Every structure is written in structure tokens, then in C-alpha cells.
Amino acid sequence: MYFPTKTLLLITTLLVTLGAAANTTATVIADNPQQVRPLLNGMTAPAVTLLDQQGKEVQLLTEVGKKPTVLVFYRGDWCPYCNAQLAGLQDIEPKLKALGYQLLAISPQAPKAVTDSQANTKGAALNYRLLSDQPLHVARAFGLAYYLDDKTTALYKGSYGIELTYDNTGKAVLPVPAVYILNSKAEVQFSYVHINYKTRLEPELLLLAAKLAAKR
């Protein structure tokens, strides 16, 4: 696939730009998507714990230390945009694997609910791991977590029957959809964060970014 010169320059810039000066990430939960403060390129991923589909703890840095990692944050199996993204990732997973990457996808759903993501990806059999961030530690540590407003919470819960994840204040929390490429030292080589949950990184662009990162 052909990519315009500006696109290639953008991807290259994202790969080499460091999150200089101040650390702009936050462990607090933002009031809305516009206020999230995500981990930046050049920073190091935090030591956080995830849960697998059986509820067993998974240490992020231990997994990343095994091989470079593509880390994807999605909202849940109830989100059609997320399911389309997961299916698209499956299409490029073999190529990512050939480049030496593992692919991990994270949502704030409970471990049991994470297994439902497999059934909602347009029939695509996922060959990568889906992990739970139900305690919200990972989304917070990456600066991606935000509070869902009361009106949308009521709509999701009441009209659609969606099981959301809540913090200890009783408010619903979601992650801004994001994609990170980490080397085996857990350093961020590439990041894509978009506050509009309908806008996702195209698989072809992610694969291009992974190829460029693999050469560093």
C-alpha cells in the first residue's frame, strides 16, 4: 500500500520524538477524554499488573521483557469500533510476529467478559492475548483513563445494558483508545492516542510504525 510522504514523515517523527522535559502523564482519572495525559514517546512503561481471562495476574513489564510489544487499549467487547479494530489487528498479527513483536490488547472489563471479545470480532479467531484491567491500574498509569459523563453512563447502562467498570467513587471509567509500541526495555517507541473513540489507527499504519521501530 502506498503512503503519502507526509504520512511517512509523521510516522517517522512519532518514532523518534522523545517525551522531553516534563513528565505529562497522570495516574489520576481525567474528568473527560480531552483532559487525559498519556504516556509519551521516549518514556518507560510503568510496572503494573493485569489479569488474564482466568483472573490470574500478569505483570506487564515481565511480558514486555520477553519481546517487543504492541499494546492496544480498547473499551470493551460491547463497542463495535473496538471489535472492528481487534479483527483488523488479527489480519496483521502474523506480520507483527514475524517482526519479533507480541500483541496484547487491554480493556477495563472483568476477566470473564474479556473472553466475549473473541465472539464479537466478526468471526476472526484472535491469535493474540486479551487482558483485563478491571482495577483500572494500567489505564491510569498510562494516563488514558477518564470518567464517563453521567448522561452517557445512563444511556450505556440503561438503554444498551452495557456492564461498565467503576472506580471506588462509583463513577464509570473508560480508557481513551490507544496503541503503543514498546521495546523489550519497556520504552515507548511509538504511540497513538485519539480522544474520539470512533477513530482508530489503521492496521497498515500500525504495521508501518512497527517496521520502523524494529529497525531502531
N, C-alpha and C positions, 0 to 999 in steps of 0.2 A: 504493500500500500504506500502511496506517495504522501509525504507530509510536507507542507509548505515550509520554506526557510524560517519564517517567523516562529512556527511551531517547534522546529528543531532547536532554534536558539532559546526558546522558552524552556524546553525540557532540559537543555544543557545548563542553562542558568540556574534552574531549580536544583540541579545535581551538585553544582559547585558553590552555591550560595551558603554561607555559614550563618548560623543564628547568632551573630556577633554580640557585642555589648551586653545589654541586659537580658536576663532570662525572662521571657514574656509569658511563660506557661503558668498555669494556675492549678492548684489542687482543689480550689473551691468550685462550686457549681454555678455556672453563669445564669443570669436571670432570663436570657433568651439567646438564640443562636448568634446574633450579631455581637455578643459580648464574650464569646469563647476566646481563649488564648492558647492555641495549640502549640505543641512541641514543634520546634523549628529545625530546619536542615542544619546539620552540624552538631546538634545536641545529642545527648545519650538517653536512650530509653530507660525508664525507671524500673526498679526491682519491684514487680507487682505479681500478684497471684490470680490466676484464672481457674475456672472449673471445667473439666471435660464433661461429656454427656452423661457420665455416670456419677458426677459430683465429686470426682477426685481432683485434688489440687494440682495445678500445672504452673510451674514457675516460669514466667516469661523469659527472663534472662538465661535460664538453663536451656530453654528451647532455642533461643536465638544463638546461643553459644555453639550450638551444634552445626549450624549453617546459616548463611544469609537468609533473611526472611522478608516476605511480602506480608504485611499486616493490614487487614481490612476491617474497618469498623462499620457495622451495619445496624439498622434499627430493630429488626426482628423479622420473623417469618411471616408476619401479618402485613408487611409492607411490600407491595408489588414491585416497587422500584428496587428494593433490596434483592428480591428474588430474581429479578432480571439480571441484576449485577452479579449475583452468585453464579447464575447459569453462564454468564459471559466469561467469568473468571475460569470456570471449568474448561472452556474452549482453549484458553491459553496456558492452563496449568502444566501440560506436558512440556511446553516450551520453556516455561519458568523453571521447571525441574531440571531440564537439560542445561540450563544456565547455572545450576547449582543452588537454586532457591527452594525453600519450602513456603507454602502458602497457608496462612492462618486467618480465619475470619471470626470476628468477635461481635457478640451482641449482648445487651443487658438482660436478655431473657433467662429464665431458670434453666438449669441443665437439661431437664426433660423436654422443655419447649424447644430447645436448640435442635433437637432431633427432628422436629417438624419442618425445619428449613429444608431438609432433604426432599420432602414430599411436595414442596412448593416452588421448585426451580424448573418448571416446565419439563419434567421428566428427566432432567440431566442428573446422572449419577455423579455425585461430588467425590472427587478423589483427594480432597484436602480436608483439614480439620476445622470443625466448627466448635468454638469455645464460648463459655458463659462468663459474663462479667456482671452477674446479678448483684454482687455487693457494690458495684459501680466504682471500685478502686482504680481500675485501669483507665476508664474513660476520664475520670477526674485527674489522674496522674498525667495523662496525655493532653489535658486541657481542652477536652472535647465535650464534656458533659454540660447540659443546660436543662433548666426547668421548663417543662411543657406548660403553657398557659392553661388556666382553669377551663376556659371555653373549649379548647381543643381536647383537653383531657376528658371532659364530659362527653364530647362527641365520639371520641375513640372508644371510650368505655361503655357508654350508654347505647349509642346507635350501632356501633360495629362490634361490640363485645370483645374488644382487644384487651388482653392482660398486660398491662404496663408494669414497669418496675418503679418502685417508690423509695425515696430515701427516708431517713429517720424523722423527717418533718412531715411525712405523709404526702409529699408532692411528687408528681410523676417526673421522671428524669429520662432523657434520651441523649445519645451521642450525636454530634454532627457527623454525617458520613465522611469517612476519611480513608486514605490509603497511605501507608508508609513503607519504604524500603529501608531495611536495617542491615548493616553488615554484621559479621559474627562478633564484633565488639559492641554491638547494640547501638552503634552510631547511626543517626538518621542520614541516609544518603539522598532521599527524595521524599517529598510529602505532598499530598493533595488533599485539601480540606475545602468543603463548599457548604455554606450555610443554607443553601437551597437543597432540601432533601431529594428533589426531583432530578438534580444534576449530578451525574456520576462520571468518573473518569472512564473513558473508553478503553476497552481491553487492549486495543492496538497501541494506544499511547502508554499504557502501563508497561506493556512488553518492551516498547522502545526505551522507556526510562530504565527498566531492569537491565537491558543490554548495555546501556551507557554506564550504569552503576557498576556492573560486573567488570568493566574494563579499568576501574579506578584502582 
